[in-house]
Amino acid sequence: MSAELSGSAELGRICGVAAVCARDLRRCAELYGELFPASPFDAAFFSSLTLVGAFGSPWADADLLKAVNRASLFVTGVDRLFDLVAGSRREVDELVRDCLEVADGAVPGSPITRFLADLRDELATAPHFAGLAAVWHDQLRLMLEAMAREWRWHEGGERPGYGAYLANADSTGSTFVNVSHWIYTGDSWTLARLDELRTTVSAEVQRYLRLLNDLATYRRDVSWGELNVLMLGVGRDEVDERMAALVRSANTQIEAVRDGSPRTALYLERQIGFNTGFYGIADFWGEL
């Protein structure tokens, strides 16, 4: 087989794995009723979401991508509840509390907490979960609190400073997804450094993705009533410069990871590359 054909076959294999994952993820979403309505969770949403995981870990089959895909789906489900469903601070606080209690073992009482319990139970099949559950739980807390903080900013008419907004990038859920994926599939080097990875290189990539998403979805955020960095008095040129600095910093850290875990380095590298290319053309969410 020629090198060109070999490369094409590899791309085809990755897309095939993503297709299998997309069908599985749609069946998963159906288990939680109204949590994933057809608008904005259309067919393209599921296929796009699973392409991220398949290209990020090209060595993995559909079974090994189960955690990263379901964690990503959970993030979008809970994000929708914060952005489009919650109508009061009490509802927001209850959502955070209920999720954290279920993550600790409480009985779920809603579709989103049932999904979280199922995700937790799937991760618990990984041999190292017990020793890393506290890290996973803490990253879940950081994500939920960041989403709640963003809700309060928006509902209170508050415009945070650029630095405070970027520091709240856990609201994207990117690092929560990474932590879930690494617990489920990570090698010994990655698992031994999970807490360090999430607060350094994963957090840097997450900040880049926060700004990338905002630039790509500004019109949608305006129409949906969501907060966006361009609403904070920051111009696109300034955001572009910050994104370039974040990529340089992230790439330096990724190179330091590569010696210990080539797969983890490739995963983070492809998070940046795939999303940069994808958001130049499309959005994950469908129309409301």
C-alpha positions as a Markdown table, in Angstrom:
| # | Residue | x | y | z |
|---|---|---|---|---|
| 1 | Met | 0.0 | 0.0 | 0.0 |
| 2 | Ser | 1.4 | 3.4 | -0.9 |
| 3 | Ala | 2.0 | 6.0 | 1.8 |
| 4 | Glu | -0.7 | 8.2 | 0.4 |
| 5 | Leu | -3.2 | 5.3 | 0.4 |
| 6 | Ser | -2.1 | 4.3 | 3.8 |
| 7 | Gly | -2.7 | 7.8 | 5.1 |
| 8 | Ser | -6.2 | 7.9 | 3.5 |
| 9 | Ala | -7.0 | 4.5 | 5.0 |
| 10 | Glu | -6.1 | 5.8 | 8.5 |
| 11 | Leu | -8.3 | 8.8 | 8.1 |
| 12 | Gly | -11.1 | 6.5 | 7.0 |
| 13 | Arg | -10.6 | 4.2 | 10.0 |
| 14 | Ile | -10.8 | 7.2 | 12.3 |
| 15 | Cys | -14.0 | 8.4 | 10.7 |
| 16 | Gly | -15.4 | 4.8 | 10.9 |
| 17 | Val | -14.7 | 4.6 | 14.6 |
| 18 | Ala | -16.4 | 8.1 | 15.0 |
| 19 | Ala | -19.4 | 6.8 | 13.1 |
| 20 | Val | -19.8 | 3.8 | 15.5 |
| 21 | Cys | -19.4 | 6.1 | 18.4 |
| 22 | Ala | -22.0 | 8.6 | 17.1 |
| 23 | Arg | -24.6 | 5.8 | 16.9 |
| 24 | Asp | -23.7 | 4.7 | 20.4 |
| 25 | Leu | -23.9 | 8.2 | 21.8 |
| 26 | Arg | -27.3 | 8.8 | 20.3 |
| 27 | Arg | -28.6 | 5.7 | 21.9 |
| 28 | Cys | -27.0 | 6.9 | 25.2 |
| 29 | Ala | -28.8 | 10.3 | 24.9 |
| 30 | Glu | -32.1 | 8.6 | 24.4 |
| 31 | Leu | -31.8 | 7.1 | 27.9 |
| 32 | Tyr | -32.2 | 10.5 | 29.5 |
| 33 | Gly | -35.4 | 11.8 | 27.9 |
| 34 | Glu | -35.8 | 15.5 | 27.6 |
| 35 | Leu | -32.2 | 16.2 | 28.5 |
| 36 | Phe | -31.1 | 16.1 | 24.8 |
| 37 | Pro | -33.9 | 17.6 | 22.6 |
| 38 | Ala | -33.5 | 17.4 | 18.8 |
| 39 | Ser | -32.9 | 21.1 | 18.8 |
| 40 | Pro | -30.0 | 21.8 | 19.4 |
| 41 | Phe | -28.9 | 18.2 | 19.6 |
| 42 | Asp | -29.3 | 17.2 | 16.0 |
| 43 | Ala | -27.7 | 14.4 | 14.1 |
| 44 | Ala | -24.7 | 16.5 | 13.1 |
| 45 | Phe | -24.1 | 17.3 | 16.8 |
| 46 | Phe | -23.4 | 13.7 | 17.7 |
| 47 | Ser | -21.2 | 13.0 | 14.7 |
| 48 | Ser | -19.2 | 16.1 | 15.3 |
| 49 | Leu | -18.7 | 15.4 | 19.0 |
| 50 | Thr | -17.4 | 11.9 | 18.3 |
| 51 | Leu | -15.0 | 13.0 | 15.6 |
| 52 | Val | -13.2 | 15.0 | 18.2 |
| 53 | Gly | -12.5 | 12.0 | 20.4 |
| 54 | Ala | -11.6 | 9.7 | 17.4 |
| 55 | Phe | -9.1 | 12.2 | 16.0 |
| 56 | Gly | -7.7 | 13.0 | 19.4 |
| 57 | Ser | -6.9 | 9.4 | 20.2 |
| 58 | Pro | -6.5 | 7.7 | 16.8 |
| 59 | Trp | -5.1 | 4.6 | 18.5 |
| 60 | Ala | -8.4 | 3.9 | 20.3 |
| 61 | Asp | -11.4 | 1.8 | 19.3 |
| 62 | Ala | -15.0 | 2.7 | 20.0 |
| 63 | Asp | -15.0 | 1.0 | 23.4 |
| 64 | Leu | -12.0 | 3.0 | 24.6 |
| 65 | Leu | -13.6 | 6.3 | 23.5 |
| 66 | Lys | -16.8 | 5.6 | 25.5 |
| 67 | Ala | -15.7 | 7.8 | 28.5 |
| 68 | Val | -14.4 | 10.8 | 26.5 |
| 69 | Asn | -17.6 | 10.8 | 24.3 |
| 70 | Arg | -20.0 | 10.4 | 27.2 |
| 71 | Ala | -18.2 | 13.0 | 29.3 |
| 72 | Ser | -18.4 | 15.4 | 26.4 |
| 73 | Leu | -22.1 | 14.7 | 26.1 |
| 74 | Phe | -22.6 | 15.2 | 29.8 |
| 75 | Val | -20.9 | 18.6 | 29.6 |
| 76 | Thr | -23.2 | 19.8 | 26.8 |
| 77 | Gly | -26.2 | 18.5 | 28.6 |
| 78 | Val | -25.5 | 20.3 | 31.9 |
| 79 | Asp | -24.3 | 23.4 | 30.0 |
| 80 | Arg | -27.7 | 23.6 | 28.3 |
| 81 | Leu | -29.4 | 23.4 | 31.7 |
| 82 | Phe | -27.4 | 26.4 | 33.0 |
| 83 | Asp | -27.7 | 28.5 | 29.8 |
| 84 | Leu | -31.2 | 27.8 | 28.5 |
| 85 | Val | -33.2 | 26.2 | 31.3 |
| 86 | Ala | -32.3 | 27.4 | 34.8 |
| 87 | Gly | -34.4 | 30.5 | 35.6 |
| 88 | Ser | -33.2 | 31.4 | 39.1 |
| 89 | Arg | -30.2 | 31.3 | 41.3 |
| 90 | Arg | -31.9 | 28.7 | 43.5 |
| 91 | Glu | -32.2 | 26.4 | 40.4 |
| 92 | Val | -28.5 | 27.0 | 39.6 |
| 93 | Asp | -27.4 | 26.2 | 43.1 |
| 94 | Glu | -29.5 | 23.1 | 43.3 |
| 95 | Leu | -28.1 | 21.9 | 40.0 |
| 96 | Val | -24.5 | 22.2 | 41.3 |
| 97 | Arg | -25.4 | 20.6 | 44.6 |
| 98 | Asp | -27.4 | 17.7 | 43.2 |
| 99 | Cys | -24.6 | 16.8 | 40.7 |
| 100 | Leu | -21.9 | 16.9 | 43.4 |
| 101 | Glu | -23.9 | 14.8 | 45.8 |
| 102 | Val | -24.6 | 12.2 | 43.1 |
| 103 | Ala | -20.9 | 12.2 | 42.1 |
| 104 | Asp | -20.3 | 11.3 | 45.8 |
| 105 | Gly | -22.7 | 8.4 | 45.6 |
| 106 | Ala | -26.2 | 9.9 | 46.3 |
| 107 | Val | -29.2 | 8.4 | 44.5 |
| 108 | Pro | -29.9 | 10.4 | 41.3 |
| 109 | Gly | -33.3 | 12.1 | 40.9 |
| 110 | Ser | -33.2 | 13.8 | 37.5 |
| 111 | Pro | -32.0 | 13.0 | 34.0 |
| 112 | Ile | -28.8 | 14.9 | 34.4 |
| 113 | Thr | -27.9 | 13.3 | 37.7 |
| 114 | Arg | -28.8 | 9.8 | 36.3 |
| 115 | Phe | -26.4 | 10.5 | 33.4 |
| 116 | Leu | -23.7 | 11.6 | 35.8 |
| 117 | Ala | -24.1 | 8.5 | 37.9 |
| 118 | Asp | -23.9 | 6.3 | 34.9 |
| 119 | Leu | -20.8 | 8.1 | 33.7 |
| 120 | Arg | -19.2 | 7.7 | 37.2 |
| 121 | Asp | -20.1 | 4.0 | 37.2 |
| 122 | Glu | -18.5 | 3.6 | 33.8 |
| 123 | Leu | -15.3 | 5.3 | 34.9 |
| 124 | Ala | -15.3 | 3.1 | 38.0 |
| 125 | Thr | -14.7 | 0.1 | 35.8 |
| 126 | Ala | -11.2 | 1.5 | 35.1 |
| 127 | Pro | -8.7 | -0.1 | 37.6 |
| 128 | His | -7.3 | 3.2 | 38.8 |
| 129 | Phe | -10.6 | 5.1 | 39.3 |
| 130 | Ala | -10.7 | 4.6 | 43.1 |
| 131 | Gly | -7.4 | 6.3 | 43.6 |
| 132 | Leu | -8.2 | 9.1 | 41.2 |
| 133 | Ala | -11.9 | 9.7 | 42.1 |
| 134 | Ala | -11.1 | 12.7 | 44.2 |
| 135 | Val | -9.4 | 14.4 | 41.3 |
| 136 | Trp | -12.3 | 13.6 | 39.0 |
| 137 | His | -14.8 | 14.9 | 41.6 |
| 138 | Asp | -12.8 | 18.1 | 42.1 |
| 139 | Gln | -12.7 | 18.8 | 38.4 |
| 140 | Leu | -16.4 | 18.3 | 38.2 |
| 141 | Arg | -16.8 | 20.8 | 41.0 |
| 142 | Leu | -14.6 | 23.3 | 39.3 |
| 143 | Met | -16.6 | 23.0 | 36.0 |
| 144 | Leu | -20.0 | 23.3 | 37.7 |
| 145 | Glu | -19.0 | 26.2 | 39.8 |
| 146 | Ala | -17.5 | 28.0 | 36.8 |
| 147 | Met | -20.8 | 27.4 | 34.8 |
| 148 | Ala | -22.8 | 28.8 | 37.8 |
| 149 | Arg | -20.5 | 31.8 | 38.1 |
| 150 | Glu | -21.0 | 32.6 | 34.4 |
| 151 | Trp | -24.7 | 32.3 | 34.8 |
| 152 | Arg | -24.6 | 34.8 | 37.7 |
| 153 | Trp | -22.5 | 37.2 | 35.7 |
| 154 | His | -24.9 | 37.1 | 32.8 |
| 155 | Glu | -28.1 | 37.2 | 34.9 |
| 156 | Gly | -26.8 | 40.0 | 37.1 |
| 157 | Gly | -25.8 | 42.1 | 34.1 |
| 158 | Glu | -22.2 | 41.9 | 35.4 |
| 159 | Arg | -19.3 | 42.1 | 32.9 |
| 160 | Pro | -16.2 | 40.5 | 34.4 |
| 161 | Gly | -12.8 | 41.6 | 33.5 |
| 162 | Tyr | -10.9 | 39.8 | 30.7 |
| 163 | Gly | -8.6 | 38.1 | 33.1 |
| 164 | Ala | -11.5 | 36.9 | 35.4 |
| 165 | Tyr | -13.4 | 35.6 | 32.4 |
| 166 | Leu | -10.5 | 33.7 | 31.0 |
| 167 | Ala | -9.7 | 32.3 | 34.5 |
| 168 | Asn | -13.2 | 30.9 | 34.5 |
| 169 | Ala | -12.5 | 28.7 | 31.5 |
| 170 | Asp | -13.4 | 25.5 | 33.5 |
| 171 | Ser | -16.9 | 26.4 | 32.3 |
| 172 | Thr | -16.0 | 24.9 | 28.9 |
| 173 | Gly | -15.7 | 21.4 | 30.5 |
| 174 | Ser | -12.6 | 20.6 | 28.4 |
| 175 | Thr | -10.4 | 19.6 | 31.4 |
| 176 | Phe | -13.3 | 17.6 | 32.9 |
| 177 | Val | -13.5 | 15.6 | 29.7 |
| 178 | Asn | -9.7 | 15.2 | 29.6 |
| 179 | Val | -9.6 | 13.9 | 33.2 |
| 180 | Ser | -12.4 | 11.4 | 32.5 |
| 181 | His | -10.7 | 10.2 | 29.3 |
| 182 | Trp | -7.3 | 9.8 | 31.0 |
| 183 | Ile | -8.7 | 7.9 | 34.0 |
| 184 | Tyr | -10.4 | 5.5 | 31.5 |
| 185 | Thr | -7.6 | 5.0 | 29.1 |
| 186 | Gly | -4.4 | 6.8 | 30.4 |
| 187 | Asp | -1.1 | 5.1 | 30.6 |
| 188 | Ser | 0.8 | 4.9 | 33.9 |
| 189 | Trp | 2.8 | 8.1 | 33.3 |
| 190 | Thr | -0.3 | 10.1 | 32.7 |
| 191 | Leu | -2.3 | 8.6 | 35.6 |
| 192 | Ala | 0.6 | 9.3 | 38.0 |
| 193 | Arg | 0.5 | 13.0 | 37.0 |
| 194 | Leu | -3.2 | 13.5 | 36.5 |
| 195 | Asp | -3.6 | 16.3 | 39.0 |
| 196 | Glu | -0.6 | 18.1 | 37.6 |
| 197 | Leu | -1.7 | 17.7 | 34.0 |
| 198 | Arg | -5.2 | 19.1 | 34.6 |
| 199 | Thr | -3.9 | 22.2 | 36.3 |
| 200 | Thr | -1.1 | 23.0 | 33.8 |
| 201 | Val | -1.1 | 21.9 | 30.2 |
| 202 | Ser | -4.8 | 20.9 | 30.1 |
| 203 | Ala | -5.8 | 24.2 | 31.7 |
| 204 | Glu | -3.7 | 26.1 | 29.1 |
| 205 | Val | -5.3 | 24.3 | 26.2 |
| 206 | Gln | -8.7 | 24.9 | 27.8 |
| 207 | Arg | -8.1 | 28.7 | 27.9 |
| 208 | Tyr | -7.3 | 28.6 | 24.3 |
| 209 | Leu | -10.5 | 26.7 | 23.5 |
| 210 | Arg | -12.5 | 29.2 | 25.5 |
| 211 | Leu | -11.4 | 32.0 | 23.3 |
| 212 | Leu | -11.6 | 30.0 | 20.1 |
| 213 | Asn | -15.2 | 29.1 | 20.9 |
| 214 | Asp | -16.1 | 32.6 | 21.7 |
| 215 | Leu | -14.8 | 34.0 | 18.4 |
| 216 | Ala | -16.5 | 31.3 | 16.4 |
| 217 | Thr | -19.9 | 31.5 | 18.2 |
| 218 | Tyr | -20.3 | 35.2 | 18.9 |
| 219 | Arg | -23.5 | 35.5 | 16.8 |
| 220 | Arg | -25.0 | 32.4 | 18.5 |
| 221 | Asp | -24.1 | 33.7 | 21.9 |
| 222 | Val | -25.8 | 37.0 | 21.2 |
| 223 | Ser | -29.0 | 35.3 | 20.0 |
| 224 | Trp | -29.0 | 32.8 | 22.8 |
| 225 | Gly | -28.2 | 35.4 | 25.4 |
| 226 | Glu | -24.9 | 33.9 | 26.5 |
| 227 | Leu | -21.8 | 35.7 | 27.7 |
| 228 | Asn | -18.9 | 36.0 | 25.2 |
| 229 | Val | -15.4 | 37.6 | 25.5 |
| 230 | Leu | -16.3 | 40.0 | 22.7 |
| 231 | Met | -19.0 | 41.5 | 25.0 |
| 232 | Leu | -16.3 | 42.5 | 27.5 |
| 233 | Gly | -14.9 | 45.4 | 25.6 |
| 234 | Val | -12.1 | 43.2 | 24.1 |
| 235 | Gly | -11.4 | 43.4 | 20.4 |
| 236 | Arg | -10.7 | 40.5 | 18.1 |
| 237 | Asp | -7.1 | 41.5 | 17.5 |
| 238 | Glu | -6.4 | 41.4 | 21.2 |
| 239 | Val | -8.1 | 38.0 | 21.5 |
| 240 | Asp | -6.1 | 36.7 | 18.6 |
| 241 | Glu | -2.9 | 37.8 | 20.2 |
| 242 | Arg | -3.8 | 36.1 | 23.5 |
| 243 | Met | -4.7 | 32.9 | 21.7 |
| 244 | Ala | -1.4 | 32.9 | 19.8 |
| 245 | Ala | 0.4 | 33.2 | 23.2 |
| 246 | Leu | -1.7 | 30.5 | 24.7 |
| 247 | Val | -0.9 | 28.1 | 21.8 |
| 248 | Arg | 2.8 | 28.8 | 22.2 |
| 249 | Ser | 2.7 | 28.1 | 25.9 |
| 250 | Ala | 0.6 | 25.0 | 25.4 |
| 251 | Asn | 2.9 | 23.6 | 22.7 |
| 252 | Thr | 5.9 | 24.1 | 25.0 |
| 253 | Gln | 4.1 | 22.2 | 27.8 |
| 254 | Ile | 2.9 | 19.5 | 25.3 |
| 255 | Glu | 6.5 | 18.9 | 24.2 |
| 256 | Ala | 7.5 | 18.3 | 27.9 |
| 257 | Val | 4.7 | 15.7 | 28.1 |
| 258 | Arg | 5.7 | 13.9 | 24.9 |
| 259 | Asp | 8.7 | 12.2 | 26.4 |
| 260 | Gly | 6.6 | 10.7 | 29.1 |
| 261 | Ser | 3.4 | 9.9 | 27.2 |
| 262 | Pro | 3.3 | 10.4 | 23.4 |
| 263 | Arg | -0.4 | 9.6 | 23.3 |
| 264 | Thr | -1.3 | 12.2 | 25.9 |
| 265 | Ala | 0.8 | 14.8 | 24.0 |
| 266 | Leu | -0.8 | 13.9 | 20.7 |
| 267 | Tyr | -4.3 | 14.1 | 22.3 |
| 268 | Leu | -3.7 | 17.6 | 23.6 |
| 269 | Glu | -2.0 | 18.7 | 20.3 |
| 270 | Arg | -5.0 | 17.4 | 18.3 |
| 271 | Gln | -7.5 | 19.2 | 20.7 |
| 272 | Ile | -6.0 | 22.4 | 19.6 |
| 273 | Gly | -5.6 | 21.5 | 15.9 |
| 274 | Phe | -9.0 | 19.8 | 15.4 |
| 275 | Asn | -11.0 | 22.5 | 17.1 |
| 276 | Thr | -9.2 | 25.3 | 15.3 |
| 277 | Gly | -10.0 | 23.7 | 12.0 |
| 278 | Phe | -13.6 | 22.8 | 12.9 |
| 279 | Tyr | -14.6 | 26.1 | 14.3 |
| 280 | Gly | -13.4 | 27.8 | 11.2 |
| 281 | Ile | -16.3 | 26.2 | 9.4 |
| 282 | Ala | -19.0 | 24.9 | 11.7 |
| 283 | Asp | -20.4 | 24.8 | 15.3 |
| 284 | Phe | -21.1 | 21.7 | 17.4 |
| 285 | Trp | -24.5 | 22.9 | 18.4 |
| 286 | Gly | -27.5 | 22.8 | 16.1 |
| 287 | Glu | -30.2 | 25.5 | 15.8 |
| 288 | Leu | -32.7 | 26.0 | 18.7 |
